[in-house]
Amino acid sequence: MQRPVLGNEWLIDVRDLTKVYGDGPTAVHALRGVSLRVRAGEFVAIMGPSGSGKSTFMHVLGCLDRPTSGSYRLAGEEVSRLSPDQLALARNTRIGFVFQSFNLLSRTTALENVELPMLYAGVPREERLRRARALLDQMGLGERADHRPSELSGGQQQRVAIARALANGAPLLMADEPTGNLDSTSSADILALFRWLNRERRITIVLVTHDVTIAAWSDRVVTFRDGLIIGDRPVEEAVPASVRAGVPSMAAARGVRA
């Protein structure tokens, strides 16, 4: 898969996507003909209540699950045509994942956690170390590189997870409730980091949340209900001004260094 050139092209192009679990009268229709396009460099929030289909949609976008029908083109390539090995390569090099529970390996250091995707990609050890240390420095964690997850705060663990997600230079970052286990201060720090990565590094971000105050940090809000998209609006239209007023300027991206 070729790395997309930033511009006006569609990094994500989904057409009439469906996902059905099971069959017969007990079948669950998680997605019911979803169509969505996301340009390279956008910051999109996916909102909806539990059971709305947003997490299933994220799994499909992240190449973690295949749709029942429909088309999904990632950087111009039809994902349904990829072999299992090609899908694994896409997950490792094209998409970075950030989860609510951090998903760090508990017995390894922050540095080793960030190295792991590069190890799977066959990056030589010296290059892995150089990249991992540089990413941790950018996350404000250079002095914590040798600490294990249990020795880090929740916000620090999530920063390690973000560094790991970026280790192979993925142009797309997918975040599923990334602040769900964090206090309000740490949540704001992580969201400011996402904004910095989007604005300064032009990383495309697709973030799943049920909280409008989290969605306020994005540029565009897509709302799911019952397996369908029922809203797709700029953040200025989707989120009240009183909520958006709580989002600080780019200068407030704490602990992030270019």
C-alpha positions in Angstrom: 0.0 0.0 0.0 1.4 3.3 -1.0 1.5 6.2 1.5 -1.1 8.8 0.4 0.0 12.3 -0.5 -1.7 14.9 1.7 -4.1 17.1 -0.1 -7.8 16.8 -1.1 -7.9 13.0 -1.8 -10.0 10.7 0.3 -7.9 8.7 2.8 -11.0 6.8 3.9 -13.8 6.1 1.4 -16.6 3.9 2.6 -19.7 3.1 0.5 -22.8 1.2 1.6 -21.0 -0.7 4.3 -23.0 -3.3 6.2 -22.0 -5.6 9.0 -24.2 -8.5 10.2 -23.4 -10.8 13.1 -25.2 -14.2 12.9 -28.1 -15.1 10.6 -31.8 -15.7 10.6 -34.1 -14.0 13.1 -31.3 -13.6 15.7 -29.0 -11.7 13.3 -27.6 -8.4 14.6 -27.3 -5.7 11.9 -24.6 -3.6 13.4 -24.1 -1.4 10.3 -26.9 -0.8 7.8 -25.4 0.8 4.7 -23.0 3.3 6.0 -21.2 5.7 3.6 -18.4 8.1 4.7 -15.4 9.9 3.3 -12.5 11.3 5.3 -9.8 13.5 3.7 -6.2 13.1 4.7 -5.4 15.5 7.5 -8.9 15.7 9.0 -9.8 15.2 12.7 -13.2 13.4 12.9 -15.1 12.5 16.0 -17.5 9.5 15.7 -20.3 9.8 18.3 -23.3 7.7 19.3 -24.8 5.8 22.2 -23.8 2.3 23.1 -25.0 -0.1 20.4 -25.2 2.6 17.7 -22.6 0.8 15.5 -19.7 3.3 16.1 -17.3 0.7 17.5 -18.1 -1.9 14.8 -17.4 0.8 12.3 -14.1 1.6 13.9 -13.1 -2.1 13.8 -13.9 -2.2 10.1 -11.9 1.0 9.4 -9.0 -0.3 11.4 -8.9 -3.6 9.3 -9.7 -5.5 12.5 -12.9 -6.9 11.0 -14.3 -7.3 7.5 -17.7 -5.9 6.5 -20.5 -8.1 5.3 -21.0 -6.0 2.2 -20.0 -2.7 0.8 -16.8 -1.0 -0.2 -13.9 0.3 2.0 -11.0 2.0 0.2 -8.1 3.0 2.3 -5.7 5.4 0.6 -7.3 4.4 -2.7 -7.0 0.7 -2.2 -10.0 -1.6 -1.8 -9.5 -3.3 1.6 -11.8 -6.3 0.7 -9.2 -7.4 -1.8 -6.3 -7.6 0.7 -5.1 -11.0 1.9 -4.8 -11.6 5.7 -1.1 -10.9 5.5 -1.8 -7.6 3.7 -4.4 -6.7 6.2 -1.9 -7.3 9.0 0.7 -5.1 7.2 -1.9 -2.4 6.8 -2.7 -2.5 10.6 1.0 -2.3 11.4 2.1 0.4 9.0 -0.9 2.4 7.8 -3.0 2.7 10.9 -2.1 3.5 14.5 -4.5 2.4 17.3 -5.1 4.1 20.7 -7.5 2.4 23.1 -9.2 3.3 26.4 -7.3 0.7 28.3 -3.8 1.6 26.9 -3.0 -2.0 26.0 0.6 -1.7 27.0 2.7 -4.8 27.8 3.1 -4.6 31.6 6.5 -6.3 31.9 8.3 -4.1 29.4 9.5 -0.6 29.6 7.9 2.4 27.8 10.8 2.3 25.3 10.2 -1.4 24.6 6.5 -0.9 24.2 7.1 1.8 21.5 9.7 -0.4 19.8 7.3 -3.3 19.4 5.5 -2.4 16.1 8.8 -1.6 14.6 10.1 -5.0 15.6 7.2 -6.7 13.8 7.9 -4.5 10.8 11.5 -5.6 10.6 13.1 -2.3 11.5 16.8 -2.7 12.6 17.4 -2.4 16.4 19.4 0.9 16.3 16.7 2.5 14.1 14.0 1.2 16.5 15.8 2.7 19.5 16.3 6.0 17.7 12.7 6.4 16.7 11.3 5.2 20.0 13.4 7.6 22.0 12.5 10.5 19.7 8.7 9.7 20.0 8.9 9.5 23.7 10.7 12.8 23.8 7.9 14.4 21.7 5.4 13.0 24.2 7.3 14.6 27.1 8.4 11.2 28.4 12.1 11.1 27.5 13.0 10.7 31.2 10.5 7.9 31.6 11.7 5.7 28.8 12.9 3.0 31.2 9.8 2.9 33.3 7.2 0.1 33.2 3.5 1.0 32.8 2.9 0.4 36.5 5.3 3.2 37.2 3.5 5.7 35.0 0.3 7.6 35.5 -2.7 7.0 33.3 -2.0 10.0 31.2 1.6 9.0 30.8 0.6 5.4 29.8 -1.7 6.8 27.1 1.2 9.0 25.8 3.3 5.9 25.5 0.4 4.2 23.6 0.2 7.2 21.2 3.9 7.0 20.6 3.6 3.3 19.9 0.7 4.0 17.5 3.0 6.4 15.6 6.1 4.2 15.6 5.8 3.1 12.0 4.8 6.4 10.6 1.1 5.6 10.1 -0.8 8.5 8.4 -4.1 7.5 10.2 -4.6 7.4 14.0 -7.7 5.6 15.3 -8.7 6.3 18.9 -11.5 4.4 20.7 -12.6 6.3 23.8 -8.9 7.3 24.5 -9.7 9.4 27.6 -12.2 7.0 29.2 -9.8 5.9 32.0 -8.3 9.4 32.6 -9.2 12.3 34.9 -10.2 15.6 33.4 -6.7 17.2 33.4 -5.1 14.2 31.8 -7.9 14.0 29.3 -7.4 17.6 28.2 -3.6 16.9 27.9 -4.3 13.9 25.6 -6.8 15.7 23.5 -4.4 18.7 23.1 -1.8 16.2 22.0 -4.2 14.8 19.3 -4.8 18.3 18.1 -1.1 19.0 17.9 -0.5 15.8 16.0 -3.3 16.7 13.6 -2.4 20.3 13.1 1.4 20.1 13.1 2.1 16.6 11.8 -1.0 16.3 9.6 -2.0 13.0 11.1 -5.5 12.0 10.2 -7.5 11.2 13.4 -10.7 9.3 13.8 -11.8 9.3 17.4 -14.8 7.4 18.9 -16.5 9.0 21.9 -19.9 9.3 23.5 -19.1 12.6 25.1 -19.8 15.9 23.3 -17.0 17.7 25.3 -14.5 15.3 23.8 -16.0 15.7 20.3 -15.5 19.4 20.7 -11.8 19.0 20.1 -12.4 17.7 16.5 -13.1 19.5 13.3 -16.1 17.3 12.2 -18.6 15.2 14.1 -20.3 12.1 12.6 -23.2 10.7 14.6 -24.3 7.1 14.6 -27.6 5.6 15.6 -29.0 2.1 15.0 -26.2 1.2 12.6 -26.7 4.4 10.5 -25.1 7.8 10.2 -27.7 10.3 11.2 -25.5 13.4 11.3 -22.2 14.6 9.6 -21.5 18.2 10.5 -18.6 20.6 11.1 -17.9 20.9 14.8 -19.1 24.5 14.8 -22.6 23.2 13.9 -22.5 19.9 15.9 -21.3 21.2 19.3 -22.7 24.1 21.2 -20.5 27.2 21.4 -20.6 27.0 25.2 -18.9 23.5 25.0 -16.4 24.5 22.3 -15.4 27.5 24.5 -13.8 24.9 26.9 -11.3 23.8 24.2 -8.0 25.7 24.7 -5.8 27.0 21.9 -3.0 25.0 20.3 -0.6 26.8 22.7 -2.1 24.7 25.5 -0.8 21.4 24.2 1.1 20.6 27.4 4.3 18.6 27.4 4.4 18.3 23.6 7.6 19.3 21.8 8.2 19.6 18.1 
